[in-house]
Amino acid sequence: MHKEAAKHYRKINPVTNGSSHRLMSDFGLSYKDYDTLLLEQNGVCAICKKAEFAKEHGKVRRLSVDHCHTTGKIRGLLCGNCNHLLGKVYDSAVILRAAAMYLEVADTGFKVSVASAELADAIIAELVAT
């Protein structure tokens, strides 16, 4: 009964609801917009393609709204782990590429090719410049 009442309240008061209000105030998203994104992503994280599993107050959390901190543009929905990953590398694709290259070389034992070495140099130069 309580779930139905809460659902009805959210339907008639979408912006005054806690999470809905936060979606709207922080990202300009309605529940409908969020649900559309969720459907487009098949209900999973845009990076790892897994469903959220972290719990908050005994319930599985919603996927986080990922956005560019400079432009505010919404990029997609992420699980908590992937959202934190991007935060830890300052949303830098350069750092993520360098990390991926590091893992591939370290895990496979392959020597870095000339092309990979040039890419690594470009990544390091970009890192130093930022």
N, CA, C and O atoms as a printed pandas DataFrame, in Angstrom:
     atom_number atom_name residue_name chain_id  residue_number  x_coord  y_coord  z_coord
0              1         N          MET        A               1    0.823   -1.197    0.000
1              2        CA          MET        A               1    0.000    0.000    0.000
2              3         C          MET        A               1    0.867    1.260    0.000
3              4         O          MET        A               1    0.613    2.194   -0.760
4              5         N          HIS        A               2    1.898    1.281    0.861
5              6        CA          HIS        A               2    2.758    2.451    0.941
6              7         C          HIS        A               2    3.464    2.707   -0.386
7              8         O          HIS        A               2    3.597    3.857   -0.804
8              9         N          LYS        A               3    3.924    1.630   -1.060
9             10        CA          LYS        A               3    4.612    1.784   -2.343
10            11         C          LYS        A               3    3.688    2.426   -3.366
11            12         O          LYS        A               3    4.111    3.300   -4.123
12            13         N          GLU        A               4    2.438    2.003   -3.393
13            14        CA          GLU        A               4    1.480    2.559   -4.351
14            15         C          GLU        A               4    1.220    4.040   -4.053
15            16         O          GLU        A               4    1.120    4.852   -4.972
16            17         N          ALA        A               5    1.113    4.382   -2.777
17            18        CA          ALA        A               5    0.890    5.784   -2.399
18            19         C          ALA        A               5    2.091    6.640   -2.779
19            20         O          ALA        A               5    1.933    7.755   -3.275
20            21         N          ALA        A               6    3.298    6.112   -2.546
21            22        CA          ALA        A               6    4.512    6.854   -2.902
22            23         C          ALA        A               6    4.611    7.035   -4.410
23            24         O          ALA        A               6    4.985    8.104   -4.895
24            25         N          LYS        A               7    4.273    5.982   -5.145
25            26        CA          LYS        A               7    4.309    6.053   -6.606
26            27         C          LYS        A               7    3.314    7.104   -7.105
27            28         O          LYS        A               7    3.628    7.893   -7.997
28            29         N          HIS        A               8    2.122    7.108   -6.526
29            30        CA          HIS        A               8    1.100    8.086   -6.912
30            31         C          HIS        A               8    1.572    9.506   -6.575
31            32         O          HIS        A               8    1.383   10.424   -7.373
32            33         N          TYR        A               9    2.184    9.691   -5.399
33            34        CA          TYR        A               9    2.679   11.006   -5.005
34            35         C          TYR        A               9    3.742   11.502   -5.976
35            36         O          TYR        A               9    3.715   12.660   -6.394
36            37         N          ARG        A              10    4.693   10.614   -6.340
37            38        CA          ARG        A              10    5.731   10.998   -7.296
38            39         C          ARG        A              10    5.131   11.398   -8.638
39            40         O          ARG        A              10    5.610   12.314   -9.306
40            41         N          LYS        A              11    4.073   10.690   -9.013
41            42        CA          LYS        A              11    3.444   10.970  -10.304
42            43         C          LYS        A              11    2.816   12.356  -10.310
43            44         O          LYS        A              11    2.936   13.079  -11.300
44            45         N          ILE        A              12    2.156   12.739   -9.235
45            46        CA          ILE        A              12    1.481   14.046   -9.224
46            47         C          ILE        A              12    2.368   15.175   -8.711
47            48         O          ILE        A              12    2.040   16.347   -8.895
48            49         N          ASN        A              13    3.492   14.838   -8.069
49            50        CA          ASN        A              13    4.433   15.843   -7.563
50            51         C          ASN        A              13    5.859   15.505   -7.965
51            52         O          ASN        A              13    6.702   15.317   -7.088
52            53         N          PRO        A              14    6.160   15.420   -9.247
53            54        CA          PRO        A              14    7.482   14.933   -9.653
54            55         C          PRO        A              14    8.653   15.792   -9.198
55            56         O          PRO        A              14    9.717   15.246   -8.907
56            57         N          VAL        A              15    8.508   17.099   -9.124
57            58        CA          VAL        A              15    9.658   17.943   -8.794
58            59         C          VAL        A              15    9.829   18.110   -7.298
59            60         O          VAL        A              15   10.933   18.421   -6.850
60            61         N          THR        A              16    8.786   17.917   -6.505
61            62        CA          THR        A              16    8.918   18.095   -5.062
62            63         C          THR        A              16    9.423   16.835   -4.379
63            64         O          THR        A              16    9.789   16.874   -3.205
64            65         N          ASN        A              17    9.447   15.714   -5.099
65            66        CA          ASN        A              17    9.956   14.477   -4.536
66            67         C          ASN        A              17   11.470   14.586   -4.369
67            68         O          ASN        A              17   12.123   15.248   -5.175
68            69         N          GLY        A              18   12.046   13.951   -3.339
69            70        CA          GLY        A              18   13.476   14.050   -3.047
70            71         C          GLY        A              18   14.390   13.742   -4.210
71            72         O          GLY        A              18   15.131   14.616   -4.659
72            73         N          SER        A              19   14.353   12.479   -4.723
73            74        CA          SER        A              19   15.273   12.156   -5.809
74            75         C          SER        A              19   14.901   12.879   -7.074
75            76         O          SER        A              19   15.775   13.313   -7.824
76            77         N          SER        A              20   13.619   13.015   -7.321
77            78        CA          SER        A              20   13.195   13.712   -8.534
78            79         C          SER        A              20   13.633   15.165   -8.472
79            80         O          SER        A              20   14.086   15.728   -9.468
80            81         N          HIS        A              21   13.497   15.772   -7.298
81            82        CA          HIS        A              21   13.917   17.168   -7.145
82            83         C          HIS        A              21   15.420   17.293   -7.402
83            84         O          HIS        A              21   15.865   18.240   -8.051
84            85         N          ARG        A              22   16.195   16.342   -6.896
85            86        CA          ARG        A              22   17.642   16.372   -7.107
86            87         C          ARG        A              22   17.985   16.165   -8.581
87            88         O          ARG        A              22   18.859   16.847   -9.116
88            89         N          LEU        A              23   17.299   15.227   -9.241
89            90        CA          LEU        A              23   17.528   15.015  -10.675
90            91         C          LEU        A              23   17.257   16.302  -11.440
91            92         O          LEU        A              23   18.011   16.676  -12.338
92            93         N          MET        A              24   16.173   16.971  -11.074
93            94        CA          MET        A              24   15.784   18.192  -11.782
94            95         C          MET        A              24   16.736   19.340  -11.456
95            96         O          MET        A              24   17.193   20.039  -12.360
96            97         N          SER        A              25   17.038   19.539  -10.170
97            98        CA          SER        A              25   17.871   20.688   -9.796
98            99         C          SER        A              25   19.335   20.506  -10.197
99           100         O          SER        A              25   19.984   21.463  -10.620
100          101         N          ASP        A              26   19.857   19.287  -10.068
101          102        CA          ASP        A              26   21.263   19.059  -10.386
102          103         C          ASP        A              26   21.519   18.870  -11.881
103          104         O          ASP        A              26   22.545   19.308  -12.401
104          105         N          PHE        A              27   20.578   18.216  -12.568
105          106        CA          PHE        A              27   20.839   17.830  -13.951
106          107         C          PHE        A              27   19.784   18.278  -14.952
107          108         O          PHE        A              27   19.962   18.087  -16.155
108          109         N          GLY        A              28   18.685   18.871  -14.482
109          110        CA          GLY        A              28   17.611   19.265  -15.388
110          111         C          GLY        A              28   16.861   18.072  -15.953
111          112         O          GLY        A              28   16.270   18.160  -17.029
112          113         N          LEU        A              29   16.880   16.945  -15.226
113          114        CA          LEU        A              29   16.227   15.714  -15.676
114          115         C          LEU        A              29   14.948   15.440  -14.905
115          116         O          LEU        A              29   14.900   15.609  -13.687
116          117         N          SER        A              30   13.930   15.024  -15.605
117          118        CA          SER        A              30   12.728   14.530  -14.940
118          119         C          SER        A              30   12.884   13.027  -14.749
119          120         O          SER        A              30   13.813   12.427  -15.291
120          121         N          TYR        A              31   11.987   12.415  -13.987
121          122        CA          TYR        A              31   12.004   10.963  -13.863
122          123         C          TYR        A              31   11.864   10.323  -15.240
123          124         O          TYR        A              31   12.510    9.319  -15.538
124          125         N          LYS        A              32   11.018   10.914  -16.070
125          126        CA          LYS        A              32   10.793   10.379  -17.413
126          127         C          LYS        A              32   12.094   10.412  -18.227
127          128         O          LYS        A              32   12.423    9.448  -18.917
128          129         N          ASP        A              33   12.838   11.541  -18.140
129          130        CA          ASP        A              33   14.126   11.648  -18.834
130          131         C          ASP        A              33   15.101   10.574  -18.340
131          132         O          ASP        A              33   15.779    9.921  -19.133
132          133         N          TYR        A              34   15.156   10.407  -17.018
133          134        CA          TYR        A              34   16.045    9.407  -16.420
134          135         C          TYR        A              34   15.658    8.016  -16.913
135          136         O          TYR        A              34   16.513    7.234  -17.331
136          137         N          ASP        A              35   14.364    7.717  -16.859
137          138        CA          ASP        A              35   13.900    6.401  -17.289
138          139         C          ASP        A              35   14.174    6.165  -18.776
139          140         O          ASP        A              35   14.452    5.036  -19.181
140          141         N          THR        A              36   14.099    7.215  -19.586
141          142        CA          THR        A              36   14.416    7.091  -21.014
142          143         C          THR        A              36   15.889    6.725  -21.188
143          144         O          THR        A              36   16.220    5.833  -21.970
144          145         N          LEU        A              37   16.779    7.415  -20.458
145          146        CA          LEU        A              37   18.207    7.081  -20.498
146          147         C          LEU        A              37   18.441    5.640  -20.049
147          148         O          LEU        A              37   19.210    4.901  -20.665
148          149         N          LEU        A              38   17.774    5.260  -18.981
149          150        CA          LEU        A              38   17.919    3.913  -18.442
150          151         C          LEU        A              38   17.488    2.869  -19.470
151          152         O          LEU        A              38   18.154    1.848  -19.639
152          153         N          LEU        A              39   16.392    3.120  -20.145
153          154        CA          LEU        A              39   15.921    2.215  -21.195
154          155         C          LEU        A              39   16.907    2.137  -22.357
155          156         O          LEU        A              39   17.196    1.051  -22.860
156          157         N          GLU        A              40   17.425    3.296  -22.783
157          158        CA          GLU        A              40   18.401    3.341  -23.883
158          159         C          GLU        A              40   19.642    2.529  -23.554
159          160         O          GLU        A              40   20.280    1.978  -24.451
160          161         N          GLN        A              41   19.993    2.451  -22.256
161          162        CA          GLN        A              41   21.177    1.710  -21.811
162          163         C          GLN        A              41   20.817    0.293  -21.355
163          164         O          GLN        A              41   21.655   -0.398  -20.777
164          165         N          ASN        A              42   19.607   -0.137  -21.604
165          166        CA          ASN        A              42   19.138   -1.475  -21.194
166          167         C          ASN        A              42   19.254   -1.705  -19.693
167          168         O          ASN        A              42   19.438   -2.839  -19.251
168          169         N          GLY        A              43   19.149   -0.631  -18.905
169          170        CA          GLY        A              43   19.158   -0.742  -17.450
170          171         C          GLY        A              43   20.515   -1.007  -16.839
171          172         O          GLY        A              43   20.609   -1.365  -15.664
172          173         N          VAL        A              44   21.580   -0.834  -17.628
173          174        CA          VAL        A              44   22.923   -1.112  -17.113
174          175         C          VAL        A              44   23.843    0.095  -17.275
175          176         O          VAL        A              44   23.517    1.052  -17.978
176          177         N          CYS        A              45   24.983    0.034  -16.620
177          178        CA          CYS        A              45   25.997    1.086  -16.673
178          179         C          CYS        A              45   26.515    1.267  -18.101
179          180         O          CYS        A              45   26.735    0.289  -18.816
180          181         N          ALA        A              46   26.707    2.516  -18.508
181          182        CA          ALA        A              46   27.187    2.823  -19.856
182          183         C          ALA        A              46   28.630    2.362  -20.076
183          184         O          ALA        A              46   29.048    2.209  -21.224
184          185         N          ILE        A              47   29.398    2.138  -19.012
185          186        CA          ILE        A              47   30.794    1.729  -19.167
186          187         C          ILE        A              47   30.956    0.214  -19.035
187          188         O          ILE        A              47   31.406   -0.439  -19.976
188          189         N          CYS        A              48   30.597   -0.347  -17.891
189          190        CA          CYS        A              48   30.865   -1.773  -17.644
190          191         C          CYS        A              48   29.727   -2.681  -18.093
191          192         O          CYS        A              48   29.877   -3.903  -18.117
192          193         N          LYS        A              49   28.601   -2.092  -18.446
193          194        CA          LYS        A              49   27.426   -2.846  -18.932
194          195         C          LYS        A              49   26.853   -3.785  -17.877
195          196         O          LYS        A              49   26.246   -4.804  -18.209
196          197         N          LYS        A              50   27.045   -3.442  -16.604
197          198        CA          LYS        A              50   26.485   -4.232  -15.504
198          199         C          LYS        A              50   25.441   -3.403  -14.774
199          200         O          LYS        A              50   25.480   -2.172  -14.787
200          201         N          ALA        A              51   24.507   -4.097  -14.139
201          202        CA          ALA        A              51   23.501   -3.412  -13.330
202          203         C          ALA        A              51   24.154   -2.933  -12.034
203          204         O          ALA        A              51   25.137   -3.515  -11.575
204          205         N          GLU        A              52   23.610   -1.887  -11.457
205          206        CA          GLU        A              52   24.100   -1.400  -10.163
206          207         C          GLU        A              52   23.832   -2.471   -9.119
207          208         O          GLU        A              52   22.787   -3.120   -9.148
208          209         N          PHE        A              53   24.764   -2.659   -8.202
209          210        CA          PHE        A              53   24.565   -3.635   -7.136
210          211         C          PHE        A              53   24.738   -3.013   -5.758
211          212         O          PHE        A              53   24.352   -3.618   -4.758
212          213         N          ALA        A              54   25.311   -1.813   -5.689
213          214        CA          ALA        A              54   25.534   -1.156   -4.396
214          215         C          ALA        A              54   24.190   -0.833   -3.751
215          216         O          ALA        A              54   23.226   -0.469   -4.425
216          217         N          LYS        A              55   24.154   -0.975   -2.441
217          218        CA          LYS        A              55   22.904   -0.719   -1.726
218          219         C          LYS        A              55   23.016    0.523   -0.861
219          220         O          LYS        A              55   24.084    0.863   -0.351
220          221         N          GLU        A              56   21.890    1.182   -0.714
221          222        CA          GLU        A              56   21.774    2.348    0.151
222          223         C          GLU        A              56   20.447    2.212    0.886
223          224         O          GLU        A              56   19.400    2.082    0.252
224          225         N          HIS        A              57   20.476    2.241    2.196
225          226        CA          HIS        A              57   19.274    2.062    3.018
226          227         C          HIS        A              57   18.579    0.743    2.675
227          228         O          HIS        A              57   17.350    0.673    2.660
228          229         N          GLY        A              58   19.368   -0.304    2.398
229          230        CA          GLY        A              58   18.821   -1.621    2.137
230          231         C          GLY        A              58   18.281   -1.847    0.736
231          232         O          GLY        A              58   17.807   -2.940    0.427
232          233         N          LYS        A              59   18.344   -0.831   -0.116
233          234        CA          LYS        A              59   17.837   -0.965   -1.481
234          235         C          LYS        A              59   18.968   -0.721   -2.471
235          236         O          LYS        A              59   19.892    0.048   -2.205
236          237         N          VAL        A              60   18.879   -1.391   -3.622
237          238        CA          VAL        A              60   19.878   -1.174   -4.659
238          239         C          VAL        A              60   19.759    0.258   -5.156
239          240         O          VAL        A              60   18.661    0.733   -5.446
240          241         N          ARG        A              61   20.886    0.941   -5.252
241          242        CA          ARG        A              61   20.906    2.344   -5.696
242          243         C          ARG        A              61   20.556    2.442   -7.172
243          244         O          ARG        A              61   20.699    1.485   -7.933
244          245         N          ARG        A              62   20.097    3.620   -7.551
245          246        CA          ARG        A              62   19.902    3.919   -8.967
246          247         C          ARG        A              62   21.268    4.154   -9.585
247          248         O          ARG        A              62   22.229    4.465   -8.883
248          249         N          LEU        A              63   21.352    4.005  -10.905
249          250        CA          LEU        A              63   22.583    4.368  -11.597
250          251         C          LEU        A              63   22.785    5.876  -11.463
251          252         O          LEU        A              63   21.819    6.639  -11.449
252          253         N          SER        A              64   24.027    6.294  -11.365
253          254        CA          SER        A              64   24.353    7.718  -11.215
254          255         C          SER        A              64   24.296    8.424  -12.561
255          256         O          SER        A              64   24.630    7.845  -13.595
256          257         N          VAL        A              65   23.870    9.680  -12.536
257          258        CA          VAL        A              65   23.858   10.501  -13.744
258          259         C          VAL        A              65   25.267   11.055  -13.932
259          260         O          VAL        A              65   25.750   11.835  -13.111
260          261         N          ASP        A              66   25.919   10.647  -15.014
261          262        CA          ASP        A              66   27.261   11.144  -15.319
262          263         C          ASP        A              66   27.129   12.362  -16.215
263          264         O          ASP        A              66   26.357   12.369  -17.174
264          265         N          HIS        A              67   27.892   13.388  -15.887
265          266        CA          HIS        A              67   27.827   14.623  -16.676
266          267         C          HIS        A              67   29.195   15.286  -16.721
267          268         O          HIS        A              67   30.038   15.062  -15.852
268          269         N          CYS        A              68   29.401   16.101  -17.741
269          270        CA          CYS        A              68   30.625   16.883  -17.868
270          271         C          CYS        A              68   30.557   18.024  -16.859
271          272         O          CYS        A              68   29.593   18.790  -16.847
272          273         N          HIS        A              69   31.570   18.136  -16.021
273          274        CA          HIS        A              69   31.558   19.179  -14.989
274          275         C          HIS        A              69   31.827   20.562  -15.565
275          276         O          HIS        A              69   31.592   21.566  -14.893
276          277         N          THR        A              70   32.314   20.630  -16.795
277          278        CA          THR        A              70   32.560   21.920  -17.444
278          279         C          THR        A              70   31.310   22.424  -18.150
279          280         O          THR        A              70   30.907   23.574  -17.972
280          281         N          THR        A              71   30.696   21.550  -18.960
281          282        CA          THR        A              71   29.542   21.973  -19.774
282          283         C          THR        A              71   28.206   21.632  -19.141
283          284         O          THR        A              71   27.188   22.235  -19.478
284          285         N          GLY        A              72   28.198   20.662  -18.217
285          286        CA          GLY        A              72   26.949   20.209  -17.623
286          287         C          GLY        A              72   26.229   19.172  -18.478
287          288         O          GLY        A              72   25.189   18.653  -18.071
288          289         N          LYS        A              73   26.765   18.865  -19.655
289          290        CA          LYS        A              73   26.122   17.916  -20.570
290          291         C          LYS        A              73   26.085   16.525  -19.946
291          292         O          LYS        A              73   27.090   16.035  -19.432
292          293         N          ILE        A              74   24.924   15.902  -19.999
293          294        CA          ILE        A              74   24.756   14.557  -19.471
294          295         C          ILE        A              74   25.330   13.564  -20.478
295          296         O          ILE        A              74   25.001   13.588  -21.664
296          297         N          ARG        A              75   26.214   12.676  -19.960
297          298        CA          ARG        A              75   26.857   11.693  -20.826
298          299         C          ARG        A              75   26.163   10.343  -20.761
299          300         O          ARG        A              75   26.168    9.602  -21.744
300          301         N          GLY        A              76   25.573   10.014  -19.636
301          302        CA          GLY        A              76   24.909    8.721  -19.490
302          303         C          GLY        A              76   24.729    8.371  -18.028
303          304         O          GLY        A              76   24.911    9.210  -17.147
304          305         N          LEU        A              77   24.367    7.116  -17.780
305          306        CA          LEU        A              77   24.161    6.622  -16.427
306          307         C          LEU        A              77   25.236    5.597  -16.108
307          308         O          LEU        A              77   25.535    4.719  -16.918
308          309         N          LEU        A              78   25.819    5.719  -14.906
309          310        CA          LEU        A              78   26.930    4.853  -14.512
310          311         C          LEU        A              78   26.668    4.194  -13.167
311          312         O          LEU        A              78   25.979    4.748  -12.311
312          313         N          CYS        A              79   27.230    2.999  -12.996
313          314        CA          CYS        A              79   27.187    2.369  -11.677
314          315         C          CYS        A              79   28.135    3.155  -10.765
315          316         O          CYS        A              79   28.946    3.952  -11.236
316          317         N          GLY        A              80   28.022    2.924   -9.482
317          318        CA          GLY        A              80   28.856    3.649   -8.531
318          319         C          GLY        A              80   30.340    3.453   -8.772
319          320         O          GLY        A              80   31.114    4.407   -8.682
320          321         N          ASN        A              81   30.750    2.219   -9.080
321          322        CA          ASN        A              81   32.182    1.955   -9.300
322          323         C          ASN        A              81   32.715    2.741  -10.491
323          324         O          ASN        A              81   33.767    3.372  -10.392
324          325         N          CYS        A              82   32.003    2.709  -11.613
325          326        CA          CYS        A              82   32.482    3.418  -12.807
326          327         C          CYS        A              82   32.416    4.928  -12.609
327          328         O          CYS        A              82   33.280    5.653  -13.104
328          329         N          ASN        A              83   31.408    5.407  -11.896
329          330        CA          ASN        A              83   31.302    6.832  -11.616
330          331         C          ASN        A              83   32.488    7.290  -10.762
331          332         O          ASN        A              83   33.070    8.345  -11.013
332          333         N          HIS        A              84   32.841    6.488   -9.751
333          334        CA          HIS        A              84   33.994    6.822   -8.909
334          335         C          HIS        A              84   35.295    6.725   -9.702
335          336         O          HIS        A              84   36.203    7.533   -9.506
336          337         N          LEU        A              85   35.387    5.747  -10.590
337          338        CA          LEU        A              85   36.576    5.601  -11.431
338          339         C          LEU        A              85   36.836    6.885  -12.214
339          340         O          LEU        A              85   37.956    7.396  -12.224
340          341         N          LEU        A              86   35.801    7.402  -12.868
341          342        CA          LEU        A              86   35.973    8.641  -13.635
342          343         C          LEU        A              86   36.380    9.801  -12.730
343          344         O          LEU        A              86   37.209   10.627  -13.111
344          345         N          GLY        A              87   35.805    9.862  -11.550
345          346        CA          GLY        A              87   36.157   10.918  -10.605
346          347         C          GLY        A              87   37.605   10.828  -10.166
347          348         O          GLY        A              87   38.280   11.848  -10.035
348          349         N          LYS        A              88   38.091    9.606   -9.936
349          350        CA          LYS        A              88   39.475    9.409   -9.479
350          351         C          LYS        A              88   40.501    9.838  -10.526
351          352         O          LYS        A              88   41.623   10.209  -10.182
352          353         N          VAL        A              89   40.114    9.787  -11.818
353          354        CA          VAL        A              89   41.047   10.197  -12.873
354          355         C          VAL        A              89   40.654   11.563  -13.442
355          356         O          VAL        A              89   41.057   11.929  -14.546
356          357         N          TYR        A              90   39.865   12.303  -12.673
357          358        CA          TYR        A              90   39.481   13.674  -13.045
358          359         C          TYR        A              90   38.773   13.724  -14.406
359          360         O          TYR        A              90   38.944   14.684  -15.157
360          361         N          ASP        A              91   37.978   12.694  -14.723
361          362        CA          ASP        A              91   37.245   12.600  -16.002
362          363         C          ASP        A              91   38.183   12.705  -17.200
363          364         O          ASP        A              91   37.788   13.209  -18.252
364          365         N          SER        A              92   39.410   12.237  -17.054
365          366        CA          SER        A              92   40.411   12.362  -18.106
366          367         C          SER        A              92   40.514   11.101  -18.960
367          368         O          SER        A              92   40.943   10.050  -18.482
368          369         N          ALA        A              93   40.116   11.215  -20.224
369          370        CA          ALA        A              93   40.258   10.104  -21.164
370          371         C          ALA        A              93   41.734    9.779  -21.372
371          372         O          ALA        A              93   42.089    8.629  -21.630
372          373         N          VAL        A              94   42.582   10.775  -21.262
373          374        CA          VAL        A              94   44.027   10.583  -21.439
374          375         C          VAL        A              94   44.565    9.652  -20.352
375          376         O          VAL        A              94   45.304    8.714  -20.650
376          377         N          ILE        A              95   44.205    9.904  -19.112
377          378        CA          ILE        A              95   44.669    9.056  -18.017
378          379         C          ILE        A              95   44.108    7.643  -18.168
379          380         O          ILE        A              95   44.814    6.664  -17.923
380          381         N          LEU        A              96   42.844    7.536  -18.571
381          382        CA          LEU        A              96   42.260    6.205  -18.752
382          383         C          LEU        A              96   42.952    5.425  -19.864
383          384         O          LEU        A              96   43.175    4.222  -19.731
384          385         N          ARG        A              97   43.295    6.106  -20.966
385          386        CA          ARG        A              97   44.027    5.427  -22.052
386          387         C          ARG        A              97   45.402    4.977  -21.565
387          388         O          ARG        A              97   45.841    3.869  -21.875
388          389         N          ALA        A              98   46.077    5.830  -20.809
389          390        CA          ALA        A              98   47.392    5.472  -20.276
390          391         C          ALA        A              98   47.277    4.277  -19.329
391          392         O          ALA        A              98   48.123    3.384  -19.349
392          393         N          ALA        A              99   46.241    4.261  -18.508
393          394        CA          ALA        A              99   46.031    3.145  -17.578
394          395         C          ALA        A              99   45.735    1.857  -18.334
395          396         O          ALA        A              99   46.254    0.798  -17.981
396          397         N          ALA        A             100   44.903    1.938  -19.376
397          398        CA          ALA        A             100   44.589    0.753  -20.180
398          399         C          ALA        A             100   45.848    0.211  -20.852
399          400         O          ALA        A             100   46.069   -0.999  -20.887
400          401         N          MET        A             101   46.663    1.110  -21.382
401          402        CA          MET        A             101   47.904    0.690  -22.034
402          403         C          MET        A             101   48.834    0.033  -21.011
403          404         O          MET        A             101   49.454   -0.991  -21.299
404          405         N          TYR        A             102   48.925    0.613  -19.844
405          406        CA          TYR        A             102   49.756    0.055  -18.780
406          407         C          TYR        A             102   49.311   -1.373  -18.449
407          408         O          TYR        A             102   50.137   -2.281  -18.362
408          409         N          LEU        A             103   47.997   -1.565  -18.265
409          410        CA          LEU        A             103   47.478   -2.897  -17.928
410          411         C          LEU        A             103   47.740   -3.904  -19.037
411          412         O          LEU        A             103   48.141   -5.039  -18.778
412          413         N          GLU        A             104   47.510   -3.477  -20.278
413          414        CA          GLU        A             104   47.708   -4.393  -21.409
414          415         C          GLU        A             104   49.163   -4.829  -21.521
415          416         O          GLU        A             104   49.442   -6.007  -21.746
416          417         N          VAL        A             105   50.075   -3.906  -21.370
417          418        CA          VAL        A             105   51.498   -4.240  -21.469
418          419         C          VAL        A             105   51.928   -5.073  -20.263
419          420         O          VAL        A             105   52.610   -6.085  -20.422
420          421         N          ALA        A             106   51.538   -4.659  -19.075
421          422        CA          ALA        A             106   51.954   -5.360  -17.853
422          423         C          ALA        A             106   51.370   -6.769  -17.789
423          424         O          ALA        A             106   52.056   -7.702  -17.370
424          425         N          ASP        A             107   50.116   -6.935  -18.199
425          426        CA          ASP        A             107   49.466   -8.243  -18.089
426          427         C          ASP        A             107   49.873   -9.212  -19.181
427          428         O          ASP        A             107   49.896  -10.421  -18.948
428          429         N          THR        A             108   50.192   -8.723  -20.349
429          430        CA          THR        A             108   50.521   -9.616  -21.460
430          431         C          THR        A             108   52.009   -9.879  -21.573
431          432         O          THR        A             108   52.419  -10.897  -22.130
432          433         N          GLY        A             109   52.819   -8.976  -21.054
433          434        CA          GLY        A             109   54.257   -9.115  -21.165
434          435         C          GLY        A             109   54.792   -8.729  -22.539
435          436         O          GLY        A             109   55.990   -8.838  -22.799
436          437         N          PHE        A             110   53.891   -8.272  -23.422
437          438        CA          PHE        A             110   54.333   -7.856  -24.748
438          439         C          PHE        A             110   55.142   -6.580  -24.637
439          440         O          PHE        A             110   54.869   -5.720  -23.800
440          441         N          LYS        A             111   56.122   -6.475  -25.479
441          442        CA          LYS        A             111   56.891   -5.239  -25.538
442          443         C          LYS        A             111   56.056   -4.195  -26.260
443          444         O          LYS        A             111   55.250   -4.523  -27.131
444          445         N          VAL        A             112   56.251   -2.960  -25.899
445          446        CA          VAL        A             112   55.499   -1.872  -26.504
446          447         C          VAL        A             112   56.003   -1.652  -27.924
447          448         O          VAL        A             112   57.202   -1.486  -28.148
448          449         N          SER        A             113   55.077   -1.651  -28.885
449          450        CA          SER        A             113   55.456   -1.416  -30.277
450          451         C          SER        A             113   55.817    0.055  -30.467
451          452         O          SER        A             113   55.566    0.882  -29.590
452          453         N          VAL        A             114   56.405    0.370  -31.612
453          454        CA          VAL        A             114   56.774    1.766  -31.912
454          455         C          VAL        A             114   55.524    2.636  -31.898
455          456         O          VAL        A             114   55.542    3.735  -31.345
456          457         N          ALA        A             115   54.421    2.147  -32.511
457          458        CA          ALA        A             115   53.180    2.928  -32.541
458          459         C          ALA        A             115   52.665    3.145  -31.125
459          460         O          ALA        A             115   52.235    4.246  -30.785
460          461         N          SER        A             116   52.705    2.098  -30.292
461          462        CA          SER        A             116   52.251    2.229  -28.907
462          463         C          SER        A             116   53.150    3.167  -28.120
463          464         O          SER        A             116   52.677    3.932  -27.279
464          465         N          ALA        A             117   54.446    3.108  -28.393
465          466        CA          ALA        A             117   55.382    4.001  -27.711
466          467         C          ALA        A             117   55.100    5.454  -28.086
467          468         O          ALA        A             117   55.151    6.347  -27.240
468          469         N          GLU        A             118   54.804    5.675  -29.359
469          470        CA          GLU        A             118   54.474    7.039  -29.797
470          471         C          GLU        A             118   53.180    7.513  -29.142
471          472         O          GLU        A             118   53.075    8.665  -28.722
472          473         N          LEU        A             119   52.188    6.613  -29.056
473          474        CA          LEU        A             119   50.934    6.953  -28.394
474          475         C          LEU        A             119   51.189    7.250  -26.922
475          476         O          LEU        A             119   50.650    8.210  -26.371
476          477         N          ALA        A             120   52.012    6.424  -26.292
477          478        CA          ALA        A             120   52.344    6.641  -24.877
478          479         C          ALA        A             120   53.009    7.994  -24.682
479          480         O          ALA        A             120   52.689    8.714  -23.736
480          481         N          ASP        A             121   53.936    8.347  -25.576
481          482        CA          ASP        A             121   54.603    9.653  -25.489
482          483         C          ASP        A             121   53.595   10.789  -25.639
483          484         O          ASP        A             121   53.678   11.793  -24.931
484          485         N          ALA        A             122   52.648   10.631  -26.557
485          486        CA          ALA        A             122   51.619   11.660  -26.763
486          487         C          ALA        A             122   50.733   11.789  -25.536
487          488         O          ALA        A             122   50.369   12.897  -25.142
488          489         N          ILE        A             123   50.384   10.658  -24.932
489          490        CA          ILE        A             123   49.554   10.677  -23.730
490          491         C          ILE        A             123   50.295   11.355  -22.592
491          492         O          ILE        A             123   49.729   12.187  -21.883
492          493         N          ILE        A             124   51.556   11.001  -22.417
493          494        CA          ILE        A             124   52.351   11.606  -21.332
494          495         C          ILE        A             124   52.511   13.116  -21.567
495          496         O          ILE        A             124   52.420   13.906  -20.627
496          497         N          ALA        A             125   52.748   13.508  -22.819
497          498        CA          ALA        A             125   52.875   14.946  -23.119
498          499         C          ALA        A             125   51.590   15.677  -22.797
499          500         O          ALA        A             125   51.620   16.790  -22.272
500          501         N          GLU        A             126   50.449   15.055  -23.109
501          502        CA          GLU        A             126   49.170   15.692  -22.821
502          503         C          GLU        A             126   48.931   15.767  -21.318
503          504         O          GLU        A             126   48.387   16.753  -20.820
504          505         N          LEU        A             127   49.336   14.731  -20.600
505          506        CA          LEU        A             127   49.198   14.734  -19.140
506          507         C          LEU        A             127   50.022   15.840  -18.501
507          508         O          LEU        A             127   49.561   16.533  -17.595
508          509         N          VAL        A             128   51.238   15.993  -18.983
509          510        CA          VAL        A             128   52.141   17.017  -18.439
510          511         C          VAL        A             128   51.587   18.411  -18.718
511          512         O          VAL        A             128   51.724   19.317  -17.896
512          513         N          ALA        A             129   50.959   18.575  -19.887
513          514        CA          ALA        A             129   50.440   19.882  -20.280
514          515         C          ALA        A             129   49.197   20.277  -19.463
515          516         O          ALA        A             129   48.892   21.463  -19.339
516          517         N          THR        A             130   48.479   19.286  -18.906
517          518        CA          THR        A             130   47.247   19.619  -18.179
518          519         C          THR        A             130   47.459   19.824  -16.723
519          520         O          THR        A             130   46.508   20.108  -15.995
